[in-house]
């Protein structure tokens, strides 16, 4: 199973949720997340909607995308920021194009969370991590 790296701009919502789902659901491999311009903290609404799923991402801290994180990752998943991720080599990057829910109602966070869960579950099935 591969090491996954989920990347979004602030590393405060989408990539944190993806990391949380992957690490909770996969039996092999591990995930990290990072951002091109990390926020000061994980978005409280992202924490809330993930707790609704029984996954606590409240202890996570946004971090910057670095060459070290890229080098130790087998697959990099960008969440709508592929063009802004100059460190992500195209040969090991996939783009999910997920809308950033920041600043929107909690219902949008739930919609994005559910989309991310489906994609992470599919990724795990395809790579044999369950």
DSSP file (Angstrom, degrees, kcal/mol; ACC not computed):
  #  RESIDUE AA STRUCTURE BP1 BP2  ACC     N-H-->O    O-->H-N    N-H-->O    O-->H-N    TCO  KAPPA ALPHA  PHI   PSI    X-CA   Y-CA   Z-CA
    1    1 A X              0   0    0      0, 0.0    28,-0.2     0, 0.0     2,-0.1   0.000 360.0 360.0 360.0 143.7    0.0    0.0    0.0
    2    2 A X        -     0   0    0     26,-0.1    28,-0.6    27,-0.1     2,-0.6  -0.341 360.0-113.3 -84.7 161.4    1.2    3.5   -0.9
    3    3 A X  E     -a   30   0A   0     26,-0.2    71,-2.3    69,-0.1    72,-1.8  -0.868  38.7-151.8 -90.5 125.7    1.8    6.5    1.2
    4    4 A X  E     -ab  31  75A   0     26,-2.5    28,-2.0    -2,-0.6     2,-0.4  -0.743  12.7-163.2-103.6 146.4   -0.7    9.1    0.2
    5    5 A X  E     -ab  32  76A   0     70,-2.0    72,-3.0    -2,-0.3     2,-0.5  -0.978   6.1-160.5-129.0 118.9   -0.4   12.9    0.4
    6    6 A X  E     -ab  33  77A   0     26,-2.5    28,-2.0    -2,-0.4     2,-0.4  -0.867  14.3-169.9-100.8 129.2   -3.5   15.0    0.2
    7    7 A X  E     +ab  34  78A   0     70,-3.0    72,-2.4    -2,-0.5    74,-0.3  -0.966  17.6 152.6-127.7 132.1   -2.9   18.6   -0.7
    8    8 A X  E     -a   35   0A   0     26,-1.7    28,-1.0    -2,-0.4    29,-0.2  -0.839  54.2 -93.3-139.2-177.5   -5.1   21.7   -0.8
    9    9 A X  S    S+     0   0    0     -2,-0.3    28,-3.1    26,-0.3    -1,-0.1   0.977 117.2  17.9 -66.8 -57.9   -4.4   25.4   -0.4
   10   10 A X  S    S-     0   0    0     25,-0.2    29,-2.6    28,-0.2    25,-0.2   0.591  86.5-136.9 -94.2 -10.7   -4.8   26.0    3.3
   11   11 A X  S    S+     0   0    0     23,-0.3    24,-0.1    27,-0.2    52,-0.1   0.900  77.4 107.8  53.7  41.6   -4.6   22.4    4.6
   12   12 A X  S    S+     0   0    0     30,-0.1    31,-2.2    50,-0.1    34,-0.2   0.539  84.3   2.9-123.4 -14.6   -7.5   23.3    6.8
   13   13 A X  S  > S+     0   0    0     29,-0.2     4,-2.5    33,-0.1     5,-0.2   0.424 123.4  31.4-134.2 -84.0  -10.5   21.5    5.3
   14   14 A X  H  > S+     0   0    0      1,-0.2     4,-2.4     2,-0.2     5,-0.2   0.908 121.7  42.5 -59.8 -52.0  -10.4   19.1    2.3
   15   15 A X  H  > S+     0   0    0      1,-0.2     4,-2.3     2,-0.2    -1,-0.2   0.853 114.2  52.8 -68.3 -32.5   -7.0   17.6    2.7
   16   16 A X  H  > S+     0   0    0      2,-0.2     4,-2.4     1,-0.2    -1,-0.2   0.907 110.2  48.0 -66.3 -41.4   -7.4   17.2    6.4
   17   17 A X  H  X S+     0   0    0     -4,-2.5     4,-2.7     2,-0.2    -2,-0.2   0.917 111.8  49.8 -64.4 -42.7  -10.7   15.4    5.9
   18   18 A X  H  X S+     0   0    0     -4,-2.4     4,-2.8     2,-0.2     5,-0.2   0.922 111.2  48.7 -62.7 -44.4   -9.1   13.1    3.3
   19   19 A X  H  X S+     0   0    0     -4,-2.3     4,-2.6     1,-0.2     5,-0.2   0.928 111.7  50.6 -59.8 -45.2   -6.2   12.3    5.6
   20   20 A X  H  X S+     0   0    0     -4,-2.4     4,-1.5     1,-0.2    -2,-0.2   0.925 113.2  44.4 -60.5 -46.5   -8.6   11.5    8.4
   21   21 A X  H  X S+     0   0    0     -4,-2.7     4,-2.4     2,-0.2     5,-0.3   0.936 113.9  49.7 -63.8 -46.6  -10.7    9.2    6.3
   22   22 A X  H  X S+     0   0    0     -4,-2.8     4,-2.8     1,-0.2    -2,-0.2   0.948 113.1  45.0 -59.4 -49.9   -7.7    7.4    4.8
   23   23 A X  H  < S+     0   0    0     -4,-2.6    -1,-0.2     1,-0.2    -2,-0.2   0.788 117.0  46.4 -67.6 -26.6   -6.0    6.8    8.1
   24   24 A X  H  < S+     0   0    0     -4,-1.5    -1,-0.2    -5,-0.2    -2,-0.2   0.811 122.8  32.3 -81.3 -31.2   -9.3    5.6    9.7
   25   25 A X  H  < S+     0   0    0     -4,-2.4     2,-0.2    -5,-0.2    -2,-0.2   0.774  97.7  85.2-101.5 -30.0  -10.4    3.3    6.8
   26   26 A X     <  -     0   0    0     -4,-2.8   104,-0.2    -5,-0.3     3,-0.1  -0.512  52.2-163.0 -79.4 141.3   -7.2    1.9    5.3
   27   27 A X  S    S+     0   0    0    102,-4.2     2,-0.3    -2,-0.2   103,-0.2   0.571  79.8  38.1 -95.0 -12.1   -5.6   -1.2    6.8
   28   28 A X  S    S+     0   0    0    101,-0.9   -26,-0.1   -26,-0.0    -1,-0.1  -0.964 103.6  17.3-135.5 153.4   -2.3   -0.6    5.0
   29   29 A X        -     0   0    0     -2,-0.3     2,-0.3   -28,-0.2   -26,-0.2  -0.105  69.3-116.5  79.1 178.5   -0.4    2.5    4.1
   30   30 A X  E     -a    3   0A   0    -28,-0.6   -26,-2.5   -29,-0.0     2,-0.4  -0.977  14.0-137.6-151.6 160.4   -0.8    6.0    5.7
   31   31 A X  E     -a    4   0A   0     -2,-0.3     2,-0.3   -28,-0.2   -26,-0.2  -0.924  13.2-177.2-125.1 149.9   -1.7    9.4    4.6
   32   32 A X  E     -a    5   0A   0    -28,-2.0   -26,-2.5    -2,-0.4     2,-0.3  -0.829  12.8-149.7-127.9 170.8   -0.4   12.9    5.3
   33   33 A X  E     +a    6   0A   0     -2,-0.3     2,-0.3   -28,-0.2   -26,-0.2  -0.978  16.7 167.4-142.5 158.4   -1.8   16.3    4.2
   34   34 A X  E     -a    7   0A   0    -28,-2.0   -26,-1.7    -2,-0.3     2,-0.3  -0.960  19.2-135.7-159.1 169.5   -0.3   19.6    3.5
   35   35 A X  E     -ac   8  64A   0     28,-2.4    30,-2.5    -2,-0.3     3,-0.5  -0.947  18.9-134.2-135.6 156.7   -1.1   23.0    1.9
   36   36 A X  S    S+     0   0    0    -28,-1.0   -26,-0.2    -2,-0.3   -27,-0.2   0.790 112.7  15.2 -78.1 -28.4    0.5   25.4   -0.4
   37   37 A X  S    S-     0   0    0    -28,-3.1    -1,-0.3   -29,-0.2    27,-0.1  -0.628  94.2-151.7-140.2  78.1   -0.5   28.3    1.9
   38   38 A X        -     0   0    0     -3,-0.5   -27,-0.2    -2,-0.1   -28,-0.2  -0.157   7.3-129.5 -62.1 143.5   -1.4   26.7    5.2
   39   39 A X        -     0   0    0    -29,-2.6    23,-0.1     2,-0.1     3,-0.1  -0.210  26.8-106.3 -76.3 174.6   -3.9   28.3    7.6
   40   40 A X  S    S+     0   0    0      1,-0.2     2,-0.3    21,-0.1    -1,-0.1   0.774  96.0   0.4 -75.4 -26.7   -3.2   28.8   11.3
   41   41 A X  S    S-     0   0    0     20,-0.1     2,-0.2   -31,-0.0    -1,-0.2  -0.977  85.9 -81.8-155.5 164.5   -5.6   26.0   12.3
   42   42 A X        -     0   0    0     18,-0.5   -29,-0.2    -2,-0.3   -30,-0.1  -0.511  61.1 -96.9 -68.9 138.9   -7.9   23.3   10.9
   43   43 A X    >>  -     0   0    0    -31,-2.2     4,-2.0    -2,-0.2     3,-0.6  -0.377  26.6-136.6 -60.7 127.4  -11.3   24.7   10.1
   44   44 A X  H 3> S+     0   0    0      1,-0.2     4,-2.4     2,-0.2    -1,-0.1   0.823 104.2  55.0 -57.8 -32.9  -13.7   24.1   13.1
   45   45 A X  H 3> S+     0   0    0      2,-0.2     4,-2.5     1,-0.2    -1,-0.2   0.858 105.9  51.7 -70.3 -33.4  -16.5   23.1   10.7
   46   46 A X  H <> S+     0   0    0     -3,-0.6     4,-1.8   -34,-0.2    -2,-0.2   0.916 110.7  48.7 -64.9 -42.4  -14.3   20.5    9.1
   47   47 A X  H  X S+     0   0    0     -4,-2.0     4,-2.2     1,-0.2    10,-0.2   0.934 111.8  50.4 -60.2 -46.4  -13.5   19.2   12.6
   48   48 A X  H  X S+     0   0    0     -4,-2.4     4,-1.5     1,-0.2    -2,-0.2   0.932 111.4  45.3 -59.4 -50.1  -17.3   19.1   13.4
   49   49 A X  H  < S+     0   0    0     -4,-2.5     4,-0.4     1,-0.2    -1,-0.2   0.809 112.7  51.4 -71.5 -26.7  -18.4   17.2   10.3
   50   50 A X  H ><>S+     0   0    0     -4,-1.8     5,-2.4    -5,-0.2     3,-1.1   0.871 105.5  55.4 -74.1 -36.1  -15.6   14.7   10.7
   51   51 A X  H ><5S+     0   0    0     -4,-2.2     3,-1.7     1,-0.3    -2,-0.2   0.848  98.7  62.9 -61.8 -32.8  -16.6   14.1   14.4
   52   52 A X  T 3<5S+     0   0    0     -4,-1.5    -1,-0.3     1,-0.3    -2,-0.2   0.774 105.0  47.1 -60.7 -24.9  -20.1   13.3   13.1
   53   53 A X  T < 5S-     0   0    0     -3,-1.1    -1,-0.3    -4,-0.4    -2,-0.2   0.338 124.8-105.2 -96.0   3.6  -18.4   10.4   11.2
   54   54 A X  T < 5S+     0   0    0     -3,-1.7     2,-0.5     1,-0.2    -3,-0.2   0.673  84.6 120.5  81.3  17.7  -16.5    9.3   14.4
   55   55 A X      < -     0   0    0     -5,-2.4     2,-0.7    -8,-0.1    -2,-0.2  -0.968  50.4-152.8-119.4 123.0  -13.2   10.7   13.1
   56   56 A X        +     0   0    0     -2,-0.5     3,-0.2     1,-0.1    -9,-0.1  -0.839  27.0 160.6-100.3 111.0  -11.4   13.3   15.2
   57   57 A X    >   +     0   0    0     -2,-0.7     3,-1.6   -10,-0.2    -1,-0.1   0.207  46.6 108.1-106.5  12.5   -9.1   15.6   13.2
   58   58 A X  T 3  S+     0   0    0      1,-0.3   -16,-0.2   -11,-0.2    -1,-0.1   0.730  74.3  54.6 -64.2 -23.9   -9.1   18.3   15.9
   59   59 A X  T 3  S+     0   0    0     -3,-0.2    -1,-0.3     2,-0.1     2,-0.1   0.500  86.4 106.5 -88.2  -3.6   -5.5   17.6   16.9
   60   60 A X    <   -     0   0    0     -3,-1.6   -18,-0.5   -44,-0.0     2,-0.4  -0.407  55.7-153.6 -75.4 151.5   -4.2   18.1   13.4
   61   61 A X        -     0   0    0    -20,-0.1   -20,-0.1    -2,-0.1   -21,-0.1  -0.993  22.7-112.4-125.0 132.3   -2.2   21.2   12.5
   62   62 A X        -     0   0    0     -2,-0.4     2,-0.3   -23,-0.1   -51,-0.1  -0.347  40.2-171.9 -58.9 141.1   -2.0   22.6    8.9
   63   63 A X        -     0   0    0    -52,-0.1   -28,-2.4   -30,-0.1     2,-0.2  -0.955  23.9-102.0-137.8 158.8    1.5   22.3    7.4
   64   64 A X  B     -c   35   0A   0     -2,-0.3     2,-0.4   -30,-0.2   -28,-0.2  -0.497  37.0-108.2 -80.7 144.7    3.2   23.5    4.4
   65   65 A X        -     0   0    0    -30,-2.5     2,-0.3    -2,-0.2    -1,-0.1  -0.596  48.1-179.5 -69.3 124.0    3.8   21.3    1.3
   66   66 A X     >  -     0   0    0     -2,-0.4     4,-2.1     1,-0.1     5,-0.2  -0.840  43.6-111.7-125.3 161.6    7.6   20.6    1.2
   67   67 A X  H  > S+     0   0    0     -2,-0.3     4,-2.6     1,-0.2     5,-0.1   0.834 117.8  58.1 -59.7 -31.6    9.9   18.6   -1.0
   68   68 A X  H  > S+     0   0    0      2,-0.2     4,-1.8     1,-0.2    -1,-0.2   0.932 106.3  46.8 -65.0 -45.9   10.4   16.1    1.8
   69   69 A X  H  4 S+     0   0    0      1,-0.2     4,-0.3     2,-0.2    -2,-0.2   0.915 114.2  48.3 -61.5 -42.6    6.6   15.4    2.0
   70   70 A X  H >< S+     0   0    0     -4,-2.1     3,-1.3     1,-0.2    -2,-0.2   0.920 109.6  52.7 -62.7 -44.3    6.5   15.0   -1.8
   71   71 A X  H 3< S+     0   0    0     -4,-2.6    -1,-0.2     1,-0.3    -2,-0.2   0.838 109.5  47.3 -64.7 -34.5    9.5   12.7   -1.9
   72   72 A X  T 3< S+     0   0    0     -4,-1.8     2,-0.4    -5,-0.1    -1,-0.3   0.393  97.0  91.7 -90.7   6.5    8.1   10.2    0.7
   73   73 A X    <   -     0   0    0     -3,-1.3   -69,-0.2    -4,-0.3     3,-0.1  -0.833  52.8-167.8-102.9 136.9    4.7   10.1   -1.0
   74   74 A X  S    S+     0   0    0    -71,-2.3     2,-0.4    -2,-0.4   -70,-0.2   0.803  82.9  24.6 -86.3 -34.1    3.8    7.5   -3.6
   75   75 A X  E     -b    4   0A   0    -72,-1.8   -70,-2.0     2,-0.0     2,-0.5  -0.999  67.1-160.9-134.3 134.8    0.6    9.2   -4.6
   76   76 A X  E     -bd   5  93A   0     16,-2.9    18,-2.8    -2,-0.4     2,-0.6  -0.973   5.9-165.2-116.8 125.3   -0.3   12.9   -4.3
   77   77 A X  E     -bd   6  94A   0    -72,-3.0   -70,-3.0    -2,-0.5     2,-0.3  -0.946   5.3-160.1-112.5 117.5   -3.9   13.9   -4.5
   78   78 A X  E     -bd   7  95A   0     16,-2.6    18,-3.1    -2,-0.6    19,-0.6  -0.755  10.6-146.0 -96.7 146.2   -4.6   17.6   -5.0
   79   79 A X  S    S-     0   0    0    -72,-2.4   -70,-0.2    -2,-0.3   -65,-0.1  -0.412  76.8 -45.5-109.0  54.0   -8.0   19.0   -4.1
   80   80 A X  S    S+     0   0    0     -2,-0.4   -72,-0.1    17,-0.1    20,-0.1   0.646 123.0  89.0  97.0  16.1   -8.5   21.6   -6.7
   81   81 A X    >   +     0   0    0    -74,-0.3     3,-1.0     1,-0.1     4,-0.3   0.072  37.4 127.3-133.2  26.4   -5.1   23.2   -6.5
   82   82 A X  G >  S+     0   0    0      1,-0.3     3,-1.6     2,-0.2     6,-0.2   0.892  77.3  51.0 -54.5 -44.0   -3.0   21.3   -9.0
   83   83 A X  G 3  S+     0   0    0      1,-0.3    -1,-0.3    -3,-0.1    -2,-0.1   0.786 110.1  50.7 -66.2 -25.6   -1.8   24.4  -10.8
   84   84 A X  G <  S+     0   0    0     -3,-1.0     2,-0.6     1,-0.2    -1,-0.3   0.308  92.4  83.0 -93.3   9.5   -0.8   26.0   -7.5
   85   85 A X    X   +     0   0    0     -3,-1.6     3,-1.4    -4,-0.3    -1,-0.2  -0.674  47.7 166.5-113.5  75.7    1.3   22.9   -6.4
   86   86 A X  T 3  S+     0   0    0     -2,-0.6    -1,-0.2     1,-0.3    -2,-0.0   0.717  74.2  58.4 -65.7 -20.0    4.6   23.3   -8.1
   87   87 A X  T 3  S+     0   0    0     -3,-0.1     2,-0.8     2,-0.1    -1,-0.3   0.669  82.2  96.8 -82.0 -15.6    6.2   20.6   -6.0
   88   88 A X  S <  S-     0   0    0     -3,-1.4     2,-0.2    -6,-0.2     5,-0.1  -0.638  73.0-138.9 -81.8 108.7    3.8   17.9   -7.1
   89   89 A X    >   -     0   0    0     -2,-0.8     3,-1.5     1,-0.1   -13,-0.2  -0.474  11.5-133.7 -66.9 133.2    5.3   15.9   -9.9
   90   90 A X  G >  S+     0   0    0      1,-0.3     3,-1.3    -2,-0.2    -1,-0.1   0.785  97.9  66.9 -60.5 -30.5    2.7   15.1  -12.5
   91   91 A X  G 3  S+     0   0    0      1,-0.3    -1,-0.3   -16,-0.0    -2,-0.1   0.695 112.9  30.4 -70.2 -16.8    3.6   11.4  -12.8
   92   92 A X  G <  S+     0   0    0     -3,-1.5   -16,-2.9   -17,-0.0     2,-0.4   0.078 103.3  97.6-125.3  25.5    2.4   10.7   -9.3
   93   93 A X  E <   -d   76   0A   0     -3,-1.3     2,-0.4   -18,-0.2   -16,-0.2  -0.930  44.6-173.5-119.5 137.0   -0.3   13.3   -8.9
   94   94 A X  E     -d   77   0A   0    -18,-2.8   -16,-2.6    -2,-0.4     2,-0.5  -0.973  17.4-140.7-123.3 146.2   -4.1   13.0   -9.3
   95   95 A X  E     -d   78   0A   0     -2,-0.4   -16,-0.2   -18,-0.2   -18,-0.1  -0.911  16.9-179.2-108.8 123.9   -6.5   16.0   -9.2
   96   96 A X        -     0   0    0    -18,-3.1   -17,-0.2    -2,-0.5    -1,-0.1   0.662  25.4-148.0 -94.9 -19.2   -9.8   15.5   -7.5
   97   97 A X        +     0   0    0    -19,-0.6     2,-0.4     1,-0.2   -18,-0.1   0.906  29.1 172.8  56.6  47.6  -11.1   19.1   -8.1
   98   98 A X        -     0   0    0    -20,-0.1    -1,-0.2     1,-0.1   -84,-0.1  -0.767  34.4-113.8 -94.2 131.3  -13.1   19.3   -4.9
   99   99 A X        -     0   0    0     -2,-0.4     2,-0.5     1,-0.1    -1,-0.1  -0.323  28.6-115.8 -62.4 139.3  -14.7   22.7   -4.1
  100  100 A X        -     0   0    0      1,-0.1    -1,-0.1   -20,-0.1     9,-0.1  -0.674  21.9-162.2 -77.0 121.6  -13.3   24.4   -0.9
  101  101 A X    >   +     0   0    0     -2,-0.5     3,-2.2     8,-0.1     8,-0.2   0.519  43.3 132.1 -84.2  -3.2  -16.2   24.7    1.6
  102  102 A X  T 3  S+     0   0    0      1,-0.3     3,-0.1     6,-0.1    -2,-0.1  -0.189  75.3  14.9 -53.3 133.9  -14.4   27.4    3.7
  103  103 A X  T 3  S+     0   0    0      1,-0.3    -1,-0.3     0, 0.0     2,-0.2   0.472 106.6 107.4  81.9   2.3  -16.8   30.2    4.5
  104  104 A X  S <  S-     0   0    0     -3,-2.2    -1,-0.3     1,-0.2     5,-0.1  -0.624  79.2 -78.2-108.0 168.5  -19.9   28.3    3.5
  105  105 A X    >>  -     0   0    0     -2,-0.2     3,-1.3     1,-0.1     4,-1.2  -0.171  44.8-105.9 -63.4 159.7  -22.6   26.7    5.7
  106  106 A X  H 3> S+     0   0    0      1,-0.3     4,-2.2     2,-0.2     5,-0.2   0.783 117.8  67.1 -58.9 -28.2  -22.0   23.4    7.5
  107  107 A X  H 3> S+     0   0    0      1,-0.2     4,-2.1     2,-0.2    -1,-0.3   0.878  98.9  51.3 -60.7 -37.1  -24.2   21.6    5.0
  108  108 A X  H <> S+     0   0    0     -3,-1.3     4,-2.6     2,-0.2    -1,-0.2   0.888 106.9  53.6 -67.3 -38.6  -21.6   22.4    2.3
  109  109 A X  H  X S+     0   0    0     -4,-1.2     4,-2.9     1,-0.2    -2,-0.2   0.904 109.0  49.5 -60.1 -41.2  -18.9   20.9    4.6
  110  110 A X  H  X S+     0   0    0     -4,-2.2     4,-2.6     2,-0.2    -2,-0.2   0.906 110.3  50.1 -65.0 -41.0  -21.0   17.7    4.9
  111  111 A X  H  X S+     0   0    0     -4,-2.1     4,-1.9     2,-0.2    -2,-0.2   0.932 114.3  43.9 -61.9 -46.5  -21.5   17.5    1.1
  112  112 A X  H  X S+     0   0    0     -4,-2.6     4,-2.7     2,-0.2    -2,-0.2   0.916 112.7  53.2 -64.8 -43.9  -17.7   17.9    0.6
  113  113 A X  H  X S+     0   0    0     -4,-2.9     4,-2.7     1,-0.2    -2,-0.2   0.922 109.7  47.8 -56.2 -46.8  -17.0   15.4    3.4
  114  114 A X  H  X S+     0   0    0     -4,-2.6     4,-2.1     2,-0.2    -1,-0.2   0.879 111.5  50.3 -66.0 -37.6  -19.2   12.8    1.9
  115  115 A X  H  X S+     0   0    0     -4,-1.9     4,-2.1     2,-0.2    -1,-0.2   0.927 111.7  48.2 -63.6 -45.4  -17.6   13.3   -1.6
  116  116 A X  H  X S+     0   0    0     -4,-2.7     4,-2.8     1,-0.2     5,-0.2   0.916 109.3  53.4 -62.7 -43.0  -14.2   13.0   -0.1
  117  117 A X  H  X S+     0   0    0     -4,-2.7     4,-2.9     1,-0.2     5,-0.2   0.937 108.9  49.1 -57.6 -47.7  -15.2    9.8    1.8
  118  118 A X  H  X S+     0   0    0     -4,-2.1     4,-2.2     1,-0.2    -1,-0.2   0.918 113.5  46.5 -58.3 -44.4  -16.5    8.2   -1.4
  119  119 A X  H  X S+     0   0    0     -4,-2.1     4,-2.4     2,-0.2    -1,-0.2   0.901 113.0  48.3 -67.3 -41.2  -13.3    9.0   -3.2
  120  120 A X  H  X S+     0   0    0     -4,-2.8     4,-2.6     2,-0.2    -2,-0.2   0.921 111.1  50.9 -65.8 -43.3  -11.0    7.8   -0.4
  121  121 A X  H  X S+     0   0    0     -4,-2.9     4,-2.3    -5,-0.2    -2,-0.2   0.915 111.6  48.0 -59.8 -42.5  -13.0    4.5   -0.2
  122  122 A X  H  X S+     0   0    0     -4,-2.2     4,-2.4    -5,-0.2    -1,-0.2   0.912 110.8  51.3 -63.9 -42.2  -12.6    4.0   -3.9
  123  123 A X  H  X S+     0   0    0     -4,-2.4     4,-1.8     1,-0.2    -2,-0.2   0.927 110.4  48.7 -60.4 -45.1   -8.9    4.8   -3.7
  124  124 A X  H  X>S+     0   0    0     -4,-2.6     5,-2.3     1,-0.2     4,-0.9   0.915 111.6  49.4 -63.5 -43.3   -8.5    2.2   -0.9
  125  125 A X  H  <5S+     0   0    0     -4,-2.3     3,-0.5     1,-0.2    -1,-0.2   0.907 111.5  49.4 -61.2 -42.4  -10.4   -0.4   -2.9
  126  126 A X  H  <5S+     0   0    0     -4,-2.4    -1,-0.2     1,-0.2    -2,-0.2   0.810 116.3  41.2 -68.5 -30.0   -8.3    0.2   -6.0
  127  127 A X  H  <5S-     0   0    0     -4,-1.8    -1,-0.2    -5,-0.2    -2,-0.2   0.445 110.9-115.7-100.5   0.2   -5.0   -0.1   -4.2
  128  128 A X  T  <5 +     0   0    0     -4,-0.9    -3,-0.2    -3,-0.5    -4,-0.1   0.790  67.3 140.5  76.3  27.6   -5.9   -3.0   -1.9
  129  129 A X      <       0   0    0     -5,-2.3  -102,-4.2     1,-0.2  -101,-0.9   0.227 360.0 360.0 -90.4  15.7   -5.7   -1.1    1.3
  130  130 A X              0   0    0     -6,-0.4    -1,-0.2  -104,-0.2    -5,-0.1   0.373 360.0 360.0-121.6 360.0   -8.7   -2.7    2.9
